[in-house]
Every structure is written in C-alpha cells, then in structure tokens.
Amino acid sequence: SDTIKLMTNSDDLILDFHAGSGTTGHAVLEINKSDRGQRQFILVEQLNEHIEICNERNQKVLTQNNIDDKFIYFELKKYNQILLNLKKQS
C-alpha cells in the first residue's frame, strides 16, 4: 500500500495484471478511505481459485469498512467465445 500511496494521485486508475489474492484492490480501497481518494483499480487474474479469493477479499473490505462502493467482476472468456462463433459464421 505504501507504493500505491507514494506513486499515485487520488484519482488514478491502477492496473494489476497479476491480481492473485486481491492485495492491490484491498490497498487501493484502504488508501482511498484514509485520504478520501477516488482511485480505481482493474485486477486481472486467470486462475479460478484466485478469482474467487480476490472477489471475496475485496467484497469483505468494502463491507468491513462500510465503504459505499462496488466493484464489477467481468469474465472475458464467454465474450471471446461469442466472437469466435461470429467469425466462424462469416
């Protein structure tokens, strides 16, 4: 969290290509709470077990800290399949 605090402005968008357990999201939420920032984050993860842990962790942080905010979980796999199917039909 110190790195995010030192290296970002209060309205930055932080991208983490290896989300793992969601530490980056957790840190961003905590820092925003402490300095009233509006940082947003995008977490990217491929392993299903990590995705579940990451989602649960960040939802727990929101709930425990009474943060009135949301995060969106978006899975690209099904959208990639739609595009492949459309390409096959062409």
C-alpha positions as CSV (number, residue, x, y, z in Angstrom):
1,S,0.0,0.0,0.0
2,D,2.9,2.4,0.6
3,T,3.9,2.1,-3.1
4,I,0.4,2.9,-4.2
5,K,0.2,5.9,-1.8
6,L,3.6,7.2,-3.0
7,M,3.2,6.6,-6.7
8,T,-0.4,7.6,-7.4
9,N,-2.6,10.6,-7.3
10,S,-6.0,10.5,-5.6
11,D,-7.9,10.0,-8.9
12,D,-5.6,7.5,-10.7
13,L,-6.5,4.2,-12.2
14,I,-4.3,1.3,-11.0
15,L,-3.9,-1.8,-13.2
16,D,-2.6,-5.1,-11.7
17,F,-2.1,-7.9,-14.3
18,H,-1.4,-10.5,-11.6
19,A,-4.2,-9.9,-9.0
20,G,-3.6,-13.1,-7.0
21,S,-5.5,-12.7,-3.8
22,G,-6.5,-9.1,-4.5
23,T,-3.9,-7.2,-2.4
24,T,-3.8,-4.3,-4.8
25,G,-7.5,-3.8,-4.7
26,H,-7.5,-4.1,-0.9
27,A,-4.7,-1.5,-0.7
28,V,-6.5,0.9,-3.0
29,L,-9.7,0.7,-1.0
30,E,-7.9,1.4,2.2
31,I,-5.9,4.3,0.9
32,N,-9.0,5.8,-0.7
33,K,-10.7,5.6,2.7
34,S,-7.8,7.2,4.5
35,D,-7.3,10.1,2.1
36,R,-10.7,10.4,0.6
37,G,-9.2,9.5,-2.8
38,Q,-11.1,8.3,-5.8
39,R,-8.6,5.8,-7.1
40,Q,-10.0,3.0,-9.2
41,F,-8.4,-0.4,-10.0
42,I,-8.5,-3.1,-12.5
43,L,-7.4,-6.5,-11.4
44,V,-6.6,-9.2,-14.0
45,E,-6.4,-12.9,-13.0
46,Q,-6.7,-16.2,-14.9
47,L,-6.8,-18.8,-12.2
48,N,-10.4,-19.5,-11.0
49,E,-9.3,-20.2,-7.4
50,H,-7.5,-16.8,-7.3
51,I,-10.5,-15.0,-8.8
52,E,-12.8,-16.4,-6.1
53,I,-10.4,-15.3,-3.3
54,C,-9.9,-11.9,-4.9
55,N,-13.6,-11.2,-5.2
56,E,-14.3,-12.4,-1.7
57,R,-11.4,-10.4,-0.2
58,N,-12.4,-7.1,-1.9
59,Q,-16.1,-7.5,-1.0
60,K,-15.1,-8.2,2.6
61,V,-13.0,-5.0,2.7
62,L,-15.9,-3.0,1.3
63,T,-18.3,-4.4,3.9
64,Q,-16.0,-4.2,6.9
65,N,-15.1,-0.6,6.2
66,N,-18.6,0.5,5.4
67,I,-17.3,1.7,2.0
68,D,-20.3,2.6,-0.1
69,D,-18.8,1.5,-3.4
70,K,-19.0,-1.5,-5.7
71,F,-16.7,-3.5,-7.9
72,I,-17.6,-5.3,-11.1
73,Y,-16.4,-8.8,-11.9
74,F,-16.1,-9.4,-15.6
75,E,-15.2,-12.6,-17.3
76,L,-13.9,-12.3,-20.8
77,K,-13.9,-16.0,-21.7
78,K,-17.6,-16.1,-22.7
79,Y,-17.2,-12.9,-24.8
80,N,-14.2,-14.3,-26.6
81,Q,-16.2,-17.4,-27.5
82,I,-19.0,-15.3,-28.9
83,L,-16.5,-13.5,-31.1
84,L,-15.1,-16.8,-32.3
85,N,-18.5,-18.1,-33.1
86,L,-19.3,-15.0,-35.1
87,K,-16.1,-15.3,-37.0
88,K,-16.9,-18.9,-37.9
89,Q,-20.3,-17.8,-39.2
90,S,-18.8,-15.2,-41.6
